[in-house]
Amino acid sequence: MNFNSELQKRPYIGIGCISFIIFTLFLQLTGPYNFCYQEQWKTFIYSYSYINNLLSLPGGSMELAANYLIQFFKYPIVGILITSALLSTIFALYSSIFRRWTGNYHLLPLTLLPVISLAFLHFNINYLYSGSLSFFLMTIGIALQIRISQPLKRFLYSWLSCIFLFVVAGPISMLYACILFIMECFTSIRKGILYIILPLSIVLLGQGCLWAGWYGNWKHILLADGYFTWRLQAGSAIYLPWGATIITFILGGIYKKFPASKKRAIYSLFIIQSLVIGTFFCMNLPQHINKDNEVFKELNYWARHEHWDQIIERCNQIPMTNLLHQNYLNLAFAEKEILNEKIHNYPNMGIQSILFTGGRTPYLSAMLSDIYYSMGHIAFSRRYAFEANESAGNYSPKLLKRLVQTSLIYGENKLALKYIGILEKTLFYKKWAKKQRYMLEKGTEDSNLSNKRKCLFPDNRFSGSKGLDKDLEEIIKSNPNHQATAQYLEAIRLFIGNIIP
């Protein structure tokens, strides 16, 4: 095959390759640790019950596929490459669809609008990756539908593919049905009106799912809210790709009716589209990508791997005005047993710089679990790990590891084996889990767990009732050698009623 001739015949191949490079650079520069942070909250469990439970729900296939890919996000660059490939393929498919629909590539910049909107959503930790995979599957469905020339066959394919998409991908089927309706109406109003059957069919299927009790409300089965963490309100941001897609196809249909023929008009159209896309990108960039959030994800990554020097080095490169960043920096200092020595050298804003308690989201609970574990306060560490893991769907690999550790520290071996059994069914954590099982069966454990067990104090079950400082005093009495506890206790005493500039 002559690759150059293929590029001439199918320019969208080159479009896909170029956009892949651009998306890779964009994701790497804006949030290199974004995708590995997502991996902390979802992983793929190699078990029949896990797979069957997801496949039994509408849209479960895409969620299963998403979780399978997310397990590889453990390595930062992998998530970037997979997502770049996904976005660039969607863009290439759109360019092919509009080329066939309008007869030219004059609307090529416009087809970037839905893809850019989709790219922004990946920086929202509450957005489900299955939404992007579903969007990709919908785009394939449109690309196949537009190639069918016979009206009856095209309608039958459209109707059957809508049902298939509903079963496999869930809510995206409604957007798919609306797009096909729009496309057919711009081709022929008389024939296109028949396609109103498509969204009506999806509504009926959705009603059936509500009756079956599979979903709680309409939004999660028919709208973009279905690709957002259910416990939280999605807001308008989740509808950005859907709205952009509908607008793109409406504008494409108008252009199909009134195409530009003169070169000057074509060039002007291209420039106008480019300016609109550029403006859209610049306006939405600061709204969807928060630098503080991305630094938080990076610090979380280093803390997860106990690379305390990396945290300190990164914090030296940024203004330390964010409380969450200060929490991670002080955690690193405590682990290196230099917290009291360094605490005056960095900006801190009261006790919240040591222990942030300003919210109870799963993400903050996970951070608090790390901090309490460093303190030697095992009861609180387990409590926050359990809460965060339950909120995340009970399959957070990082939090499952913490629950294994805290259960072993308490001597609750059966509970530890429950969490170990889950991790043994994963790809990247089964080795660690098998090691824990082996050591448990042999009656041995690593020195870190032994040291943490000494931190347990007599009334640990009711910890917190007398104040955190009193708990830390009890931990020091039980384990004087646990230096991080003493470091935190001195810092807390220093911060109470004081602000260090």
C-alpha positions in Angstrom: 0.0 0.0 0.0 1.2 3.4 -0.9 0.6 5.5 2.3 0.9 8.8 0.5 -1.7 7.8 -2.1 -4.0 6.7 0.7 -3.6 10.1 2.4 -4.6 11.7 -0.9 -7.7 9.5 -1.2 -8.6 9.6 2.5 -7.4 12.9 4.0 -9.0 12.1 7.3 -6.2 9.6 7.9 -3.7 12.4 8.0 -6.2 14.5 10.0 -6.4 11.8 12.6 -2.6 11.5 12.8 -2.0 15.2 13.1 -4.8 15.7 15.7 -3.4 12.8 17.7 -0.1 14.6 18.1 -1.8 17.8 19.0 -4.2 16.2 21.6 -1.2 14.3 23.1 0.7 17.5 23.6 -2.3 19.3 24.9 -3.1 16.7 27.5 0.5 16.3 28.5 1.0 20.1 29.0 -2.3 20.7 30.8 -2.7 17.7 33.1 -0.1 15.0 32.9 -1.4 13.3 36.1 -5.0 13.7 35.4 -5.7 10.2 34.1 -3.7 8.3 36.7 -5.7 10.2 39.3 -8.8 8.7 37.6 -7.4 5.3 37.9 -7.5 5.6 41.7 -11.3 5.6 41.6 -12.0 2.8 39.1 -10.4 -0.4 38.1 -11.3 -3.6 36.3 -12.2 -6.7 38.3 -11.5 -9.9 36.5 -14.5 -11.8 37.9 -17.7 -13.2 36.4 -20.1 -11.4 38.9 -18.4 -8.0 38.4 -18.7 -8.3 34.6 -22.2 -9.8 34.6 -23.5 -7.1 36.9 -22.4 -4.3 34.5 -23.5 -6.1 31.4 -26.9 -6.6 32.7 -27.5 -2.8 32.8 -28.2 -0.5 29.8 -24.9 1.2 29.0 -23.0 -1.3 31.1 -20.9 -2.5 28.2 -19.4 0.9 27.8 -18.8 1.2 31.5 -17.1 -2.1 31.5 -14.9 -1.1 28.5 -14.1 2.2 30.2 -13.0 0.4 33.4 -10.9 -2.0 31.4 -9.0 1.0 29.8 -8.8 3.0 33.0 -6.8 0.2 34.8 -3.9 1.0 32.4 -4.0 4.7 33.5 -1.9 3.6 36.4 1.0 5.0 34.3 0.4 8.7 33.4 1.4 8.6 29.8 -0.8 5.6 29.0 -4.0 7.5 29.8 -2.9 10.5 27.7 -2.1 8.3 24.7 -5.4 6.3 24.9 -7.4 9.5 25.3 -5.6 11.2 22.5 -6.2 8.3 20.2 -9.9 8.3 21.1 -10.3 12.0 20.5 -8.4 12.1 17.3 -10.3 9.1 15.9 -13.6 10.8 16.7 -12.4 14.0 14.9 -11.2 11.9 11.9 -14.6 10.2 11.7 -16.4 13.5 11.9 -14.3 14.9 9.0 -15.3 11.8 7.0 -19.0 12.1 7.9 -19.1 15.8 6.9 -17.1 15.1 3.7 -19.7 12.6 2.6 -22.7 14.6 3.8 -21.7 18.0 2.4 -19.5 16.9 -0.4 -16.3 18.7 0.8 -14.1 19.5 3.7 -15.2 23.1 4.0 -16.6 22.6 7.5 -13.5 20.8 8.8 -12.8 23.3 11.6 -16.4 23.2 12.7 -16.1 19.4 13.3 -13.6 20.2 16.0 -16.3 21.8 18.2 -17.7 18.6 19.7 -14.3 17.0 20.1 -12.8 20.0 22.0 -15.9 20.0 24.2 -15.4 16.3 24.9 -11.7 16.9 25.7 -12.5 19.4 28.3 -14.7 17.0 30.2 -11.8 14.7 30.8 -10.4 17.1 33.4 -13.6 16.8 35.5 -12.9 13.9 37.9 -16.7 13.3 38.2 -17.1 12.7 34.5 -17.3 9.0 33.6 -14.9 7.8 30.9 -17.7 5.6 29.5 -19.2 8.9 28.2 -16.4 9.4 25.7 -16.4 5.7 24.6 -20.1 6.0 24.1 -19.6 9.2 22.0 -17.0 7.3 19.9 -19.5 4.4 19.3 -22.2 6.9 18.3 -19.8 8.5 15.8 -19.1 5.1 14.2 -22.9 4.6 14.0 -23.3 7.9 12.1 -20.4 7.1 9.8 -22.0 3.8 8.9 -25.5 5.2 8.5 -24.5 7.9 6.1 -23.0 5.3 3.7 -26.4 3.5 3.2 -28.0 5.0 0.1 -31.3 3.0 0.0 -33.9 4.9 2.2 -35.6 1.8 3.6 -32.4 0.1 4.5 -31.1 3.3 6.0 -34.2 3.7 8.2 -34.1 0.1 9.4 -30.4 0.4 10.2 -31.0 3.7 12.0 -33.8 2.2 14.2 -31.9 -1.0 15.0 -28.7 0.9 15.7 -30.5 3.2 18.1 -31.8 0.2 20.1 -28.3 -1.4 20.0 -26.7 1.8 21.2 -29.2 2.2 24.0 -28.4 -1.4 25.3 -24.7 -1.0 24.9 -24.0 2.6 25.7 -27.1 4.0 27.4 -28.0 7.8 27.2 -25.9 8.6 24.1 -28.6 6.8 22.1 -30.9 9.8 22.5 -28.3 12.1 21.1 -27.7 9.6 18.3 -31.4 9.5 17.5 -31.7 13.3 17.4 -28.6 13.6 15.1 -30.0 11.1 12.6 -33.4 13.0 12.7 -31.6 16.3 12.0 -29.6 14.8 9.2 -32.5 13.2 7.4 -34.7 16.3 7.8 -32.0 18.4 6.0 -31.9 15.8 3.3 -35.7 15.5 2.9 -38.3 16.9 5.2 -41.0 14.5 4.0 -38.8 11.4 4.6 -37.0 12.8 7.5 -40.1 13.3 9.6 -40.4 9.5 9.8 -37.2 9.5 11.9 -39.0 11.0 14.8 -39.7 7.4 15.6 -36.0 7.0 16.7 -36.1 9.3 19.8 -39.6 8.2 20.6 -38.3 4.6 20.7 -35.5 5.6 23.1 -38.0 7.3 25.3 -40.1 4.1 25.5 -37.0 2.0 26.2 -36.0 4.5 29.0 -39.5 4.2 30.5 -39.2 0.5 30.6 -35.9 0.8 32.4 -37.5 3.1 35.0 -40.3 0.6 35.5 -37.7 -2.2 36.0 -35.9 -0.1 38.6 -32.6 0.0 36.8 -32.4 3.8 36.9 -33.8 6.3 39.4 -34.8 9.2 37.0 -35.0 10.3 33.4 -31.8 12.3 33.4 -29.6 9.3 34.0 -31.1 7.2 31.3 -31.8 9.6 28.5 -29.5 12.6 29.1 -25.8 13.4 29.5 -26.2 13.2 33.3 -25.9 9.4 32.9 -22.1 9.9 32.3 -21.5 11.8 35.5 -21.1 10.5 39.1 -24.7 9.9 40.2 -24.2 11.2 43.7 -23.3 14.7 42.4 -25.1 17.3 40.3 -23.6 17.3 36.8 -24.4 20.9 36.0 -24.4 22.4 32.5 -20.8 21.4 31.7 -21.8 17.8 31.0 -24.0 19.0 28.1 -21.3 20.9 26.3 -20.4 18.0 23.9 -24.0 17.2 23.3 -24.9 20.8 22.5 -21.9 21.3 20.4 -22.7 18.2 18.4 -26.3 19.3 17.7 -25.2 22.8 16.7 -22.5 21.3 14.4 -25.0 19.1 12.5 -27.5 21.9 12.2 -24.9 24.2 10.8 -23.7 21.4 8.5 -27.3 20.9 7.3 -27.7 24.6 6.5 -24.4 24.6 4.6 -25.5 21.5 2.7 -28.5 23.6 1.5 -26.4 26.7 0.7 -22.9 25.6 -0.1 -20.1 28.1 -0.8 -18.8 27.8 -4.4 -16.3 30.7 -4.8 -12.8 30.4 -3.5 -13.0 33.7 -1.6 -16.2 32.5 0.1 -14.6 29.2 1.0 -11.5 30.8 2.4 -13.6 33.3 4.4 -15.7 30.5 5.8 -12.6 28.6 6.9 -11.2 31.7 8.6 -14.5 32.4 10.4 -14.7 28.8 11.6 -11.1 28.9 12.8 -11.7 32.1 14.7 -14.9 30.8 16.3 -13.2 27.5 17.4 -10.2 29.4 18.7 -12.4 31.8 20.7 -14.4 28.8 22.0 -11.3 27.1 23.1 -9.7 30.1 24.9 -13.0 30.9 26.7 -13.6 27.4 28.0 -10.0 26.5 28.8 -9.8 28.3 32.2 -13.3 27.2 33.1 -12.6 23.5 32.7 -8.9 23.2 33.5 -7.9 24.5 36.9 -4.2 24.6 37.6 -4.6 24.1 41.3 -6.6 20.9 40.7 -3.9 19.6 38.3 -1.2 20.3 40.9 -3.3 18.5 43.5 -3.5 15.4 41.3 0.2 15.5 40.8 0.9 15.8 44.5 -1.6 13.0 45.2 0.4 10.8 42.7 3.7 11.3 44.5 2.1 10.8 47.9 0.5 7.6 46.6 4.0 6.3 45.7 5.5 7.8 48.9 7.9 10.0 46.9 8.1 12.7 49.5 11.1 14.5 48.0 9.1 14.9 44.7 6.3 16.6 46.7 8.7 19.0 48.3 10.4 19.8 45.0 7.1 20.4 43.3 5.9 22.7 46.0 9.0 24.7 45.8 8.1 25.5 42.2 4.6 27.0 42.8 3.0 29.7 45.1 1.9 27.8 48.2 -1.4 29.6 48.6 -3.6 26.5 48.2 -4.7 24.7 51.4 -4.7 21.3 49.8 -1.2 21.8 48.5 -0.1 22.8 52.0 -1.6 19.6 53.4 0.4 17.4 51.0 3.6 19.4 51.6 3.2 19.1 55.4 2.5 15.4 55.0 5.8 15.0 53.1 7.6 16.9 55.9 6.0 14.8 58.6 7.0 11.6 56.8 10.5 12.8 56.5 10.4 13.9 60.2 11.2 17.5 59.5 7.7 19.1 59.8 8.6 21.2 62.9 11.8 22.2 61.3 10.3 23.4 58.0 6.9 24.6 59.0 8.0 28.2 59.5 9.6 28.4 56.1 6.4 28.0 54.1 3.1 29.8 54.0 0.5 28.1 56.2 -3.0 29.2 57.1 -3.9 27.8 60.5 -4.7 24.2 61.3 -6.4 23.7 57.9 -2.9 23.7 56.4 -2.2 20.5 58.4 -5.6 18.9 58.3 -8.1 20.3 55.8 -11.7 19.7 57.0 -13.5 22.1 54.6 -15.4 19.4 52.7 -16.5 15.7 52.7 -16.1 14.7 49.0 -14.5 11.3 48.3 -11.4 13.0 47.0 -10.8 15.0 50.2 -11.7 11.9 52.3 -9.0 10.0 50.5 -6.4 12.7 51.3 -7.5 12.8 54.9 -7.1 9.0 55.1 -3.4 9.4 54.0 -2.8 12.2 56.6 -4.4 10.2 59.5 -2.4 7.1 58.4 0.8 9.2 58.6 -0.3 10.4 62.1 -0.8 6.8 63.2 -4.4 7.5 63.8 -5.6 4.2 62.3 -9.3 4.6 63.3 -9.7 7.8 61.4 -7.6 6.6 58.4 -9.9 3.6 58.0 -13.0 5.6 58.5 -12.2 8.0 55.7 -10.9 5.3 53.4 -14.1 3.4 53.8 -16.3 6.4 53.2 -14.3 7.4 50.1 -14.2 3.9 48.6 -18.0 3.4 49.1 -18.7 6.8 47.4 -16.5 5.7 44.5 -18.4 2.5 43.9 -16.2 0.2 46.2 -13.5 -0.4 43.6 -10.9 2.1 44.3 -7.5 0.2 44.2 -5.7 2.8 46.4 -8.4 2.8 49.0 -8.8 -1.0 49.0 -5.1 -1.2 49.7 -5.5 1.1 52.7 -8.5 -0.9 53.9 -6.3 -4.0 53.7 -3.6 -2.3 55.8 -5.9 -0.9 58.4 -7.7 -4.3 58.8 -4.4 -6.1 59.3 -3.3 -3.5 61.8 -6.5 -4.2 63.8 -6.0 -7.9 63.5 -9.3 -8.3 61.5 -7.9 -10.9 59.2 -11.2 -12.0 57.7 -12.0 -8.5 56.7 -8.5 -8.0 55.3 -8.9 -11.2 53.2 -12.2 -9.8 51.7 -10.4 -6.7 50.3 -7.4 -8.8 49.3 -9.7 -11.1 47.3 -10.9 -8.1 45.3 -7.4 -6.8 44.6 -6.3 -10.3 43.6 -8.8 -10.1 40.7 -7.1 -6.9 39.3 -4.2 -6.7 36.8 -1.8 -4.4 38.5 -2.6 -5.0 42.2 -2.8 -8.8 42.4 0.9 -9.2 43.1 0.7 -6.9 46.1 -2.5 -8.6 47.2 -1.0 -12.1 46.9 2.0 -11.0 48.9 -0.4 -9.8 51.7 -2.2 -13.1 51.7 1.0 -15.1 51.8 2.4 -13.1 54.7 -1.0 -13.4 56.5 -1.0 -17.2 56.0 2.6 -17.4 57.2 1.9 -15.2 60.2 4.4 -12.5 59.2 4.0 -8.8 58.2 6.1 -5.9 57.1 7.7 -3.7 59.7 5.5 -0.7 58.7 2.3 -2.4 59.7 3.9 -3.6 63.0 4.9 0.0 63.8 1.4 1.3 63.0 -0.2 -1.4 65.2 1.8 0.0 68.1 -0.1 3.3 67.5 -3.4 1.8 68.6 -4.5 3.1 72.0 -7.0 1.6 74.5 -10.1 3.7 73.6 -9.2 3.9 69.9 -12.7 2.8 69.0 -14.0 6.1 70.4 -11.2 8.2 69.1 -11.9 11.9 68.5 -14.3 12.3 71.4 -11.7 14.2 73.4 -10.1 16.0 70.6 -7.4 15.1 68.0 -4.6 16.5 70.1 -5.6 14.2 73.0 -5.7 11.2 70.5 -2.2 12.0 69.3 -1.0 12.2 72.9 -2.4 8.7 73.4 -0.7 7.4 70.3 2.7 8.8 71.4 2.2 7.0 74.8 1.5 3.8 73.0 4.3 4.2 70.4 6.9 6.8 71.3 9.0 5.8 68.3 6.3 6.9 65.8 7.9 10.3 64.9 5.2 11.5 62.5 2.7 11.6 65.3 4.9 13.8 67.4 5.6 16.0 64.4 1.8 16.5 63.8 1.0 17.1 67.4 3.6 19.9 67.8 2.3 21.5 64.5 -1.3 21.3 65.7 -0.4 22.9 69.0 1.5 25.6 67.1 -1.4 26.3 64.8 -4.3 26.5 67.3 -5.3 30.2 67.3 -2.3 31.2 65.2 -1.7 32.0 61.5 1.8 31.7 60.2 2.4 34.1 57.3 
